[in-house]
């Protein structure tokens, strides 16, 4: 699991560094940012679920 995450981080940094909106319009920038956010959430969600499963149940 840790080695998979280490492999994904350089790829994500490269993706962010090379991502440029197709035009200067604010609308295009918004849609590009939303698509990037959607992609990132799908990548992070499984890791968060695995981490949550390792936590003890809340006391209450």
C-alpha positions in Angstrom: 0.0 0.0 0.0 2.7 2.5 0.9 4.7 1.8 -2.2 1.6 2.4 -4.4 1.1 5.8 -2.7 4.8 6.7 -3.2 4.4 5.8 -6.9 1.3 8.0 -7.3 2.7 11.1 -5.7 5.3 12.0 -8.4 2.6 11.4 -11.0 0.2 13.7 -9.3 2.8 16.4 -8.9 3.7 16.2 -12.6 0.0 16.3 -13.5 -0.5 19.5 -11.5 2.7 21.1 -12.8 1.7 20.5 -16.5 -2.0 21.2 -16.3 -2.9 24.4 -18.0 -6.4 25.6 -19.0 -7.2 25.5 -22.7 -8.0 29.2 -22.7 -7.9 32.2 -20.4 -11.6 32.2 -19.8 -12.7 31.9 -16.2 -15.3 29.3 -17.2 -12.8 27.0 -18.8 -10.5 27.3 -15.7 -13.4 26.5 -13.5 -14.3 23.3 -15.4 -10.6 22.3 -15.6 -10.3 22.8 -11.8 -13.5 20.8 -11.1 -12.3 17.9 -13.3 -9.0 17.9 -11.5 -10.8 17.9 -8.1 -13.1 15.1 -9.2 -10.2 13.0 -10.3 -8.2 13.6 -7.1 -11.2 12.7 -4.9 -11.5 9.3 -6.7 -7.8 8.7 -6.1 -7.9 9.7 -2.4 -11.2 8.1 -1.4 -9.9 4.5 -1.2 -6.9 5.6 0.9 -9.2 7.4 3.3 -11.5 4.5 3.6 -8.6 2.2 4.4 -7.2 4.6 7.0 -10.7 4.9 8.6 -11.0 1.2 8.8 -7.8 1.1 10.9 -9.1 3.6 13.5 -10.8 2.3 16.6 -14.5 2.9 16.9 -15.5 6.2 18.6 -16.3 6.0 22.3 -19.6 7.4 23.3 
